[in-house]
Amino acid sequence: MAKSRLNYRESGTGTPLVLVHGFPFDSAIWKQTLDGLSDVAHVLAPDLPGFGGSQGAGQGDEVSIEGYADALAKWVSDLQLGRIMLAGHSMGGYVTFAFARRHPEMLIRLIPVCTRPGADSDTAREGRYKLAAAVKEKGPQAVVDAMMPKLFAEGTEENNATLVDQVRDNMLHQPSASLQAAILAMAARPDATPSLGSIEVPVLVVSGAEDAIIPADEADAMVTQIKGARPVIIQNAGHLPMLENPAEFNAALRDFLGTIL
Ligand code: MLT
């Protein structure tokens, strides 16, 4: 998988800020962040292998969270970005924890967004296998059915039908094979908690106040396990704070980056 060249969007100049999307999305979820932070950083949002405009792994290649992290590291090297600030949303957060373990020398800042370091419970893993089977049968619609009811804050659902439609559309555009591979990769991911104490760079842990997929209070444990980590909770946002409340999300990142650039 590390062979693949990743498709990406970018804006701005300066220190690279790399934004890694979660499941089952692509770099489109970062549009407001690319627009909103272009004056403070060189913002880049790649599509993980198999998502958006990036090619997937070859048939028979094993897809893993570590493989995504290595593909990302190769892409960073190919573009000669040097050391990067790295933000990862949800599954993208799992990728950034693997990146921090495997490529610590490439990192200067870490921003986990609506994510958790722990591995799946047995029950969660069983749920993943069922979802992978449903995707095999019904395609991306199975993921939409499973995730849509839990994705947004109440206010987003009531007042932002355009955003809800755009997000649904983004999910429906991902290839079934990539969705199945990512689901199995998430099920197999190791517990990143033991390595949190080794993270040596400044960390901002971002949560959505109304996140029903990864509740904001789960961030507390992560914050205590990472030296000097700062928490921030974005109000009026569920699992997609960068889209549901971009003004507050961008202000939080701007504040964090402003203290360190
Ligand atoms: C994501 O948004 O990336 C997923 O909800 C993460 C997960 O299913 O664990």
Residues whose N, C-alpha, C, O or C-beta is under 5 A from the ligand:
A	BS01	MLT	G22 F23 H89 S90 M91 G92 I213
